[in-house]
């Protein structure tokens, strides 16, 4: 184990797998401890935000409730581990999945129920929207510090599949709304669009973003392996 101050090289990935410009990636990695601190601050805020939902949820199910703060905690730990010289692909994969899924799910939900979020101060609404999109940006920089090992991706898939199950399909030790997803501003059976109710809308979003995270992680791994083979044969 050794601390690292070096910024790893950037693999030649397709733009759809590495859309963040390299200079921005480099800044994020050079100031990694600042990124860790920001994510830890976001984690503290997130746990405070979920305090009311914790109160109505059995303690055994608390790990499945604060999805966004868990994601920011995971990425803070993953980047800190990298800076300290630890290779923990399962942790980096968890961070990647969490920040892609929740970074997209929250803005999606804020837009889907925009008319019902009147109780949120406009500044809080904007903060939640843009800070979560920022989670996606930082997730898309993690390819610089991991190859997304099969084992690591498997851990992330197992965890976030379990999250989907208790959120929408099999409510283990039911919370205040019957499931453990983030509270939404309307009853779960509220009719929405395309024949779906509110629960169906948010479930569709989370399933879609989970599949997207899996596609991105495995695609990055495949492209890195292809580049390695080409380099070896050349």
Secondary structure, DSSP 8 states (H G I E B T S, - for coil): --------------TTT--S-HHHHHHHHHTHHHHHHHHHHHHHHHHHHTHHHHHTS-GGGGGGT-HHHHHHHHHHHHHHHHHTT---HHHHHHHHHHHHHHHHHHHHHHHHTGGG-TTS-HHHHHHHHHHHHHHHHHHTTGGGT----HHHHHHHHHHHHHHHIIIII--TT--TTSS-S---SS-TT-B-STT-BHHHHHHHHHHHHHHHHHHHHHHHHHHHHHHHHHHHH-
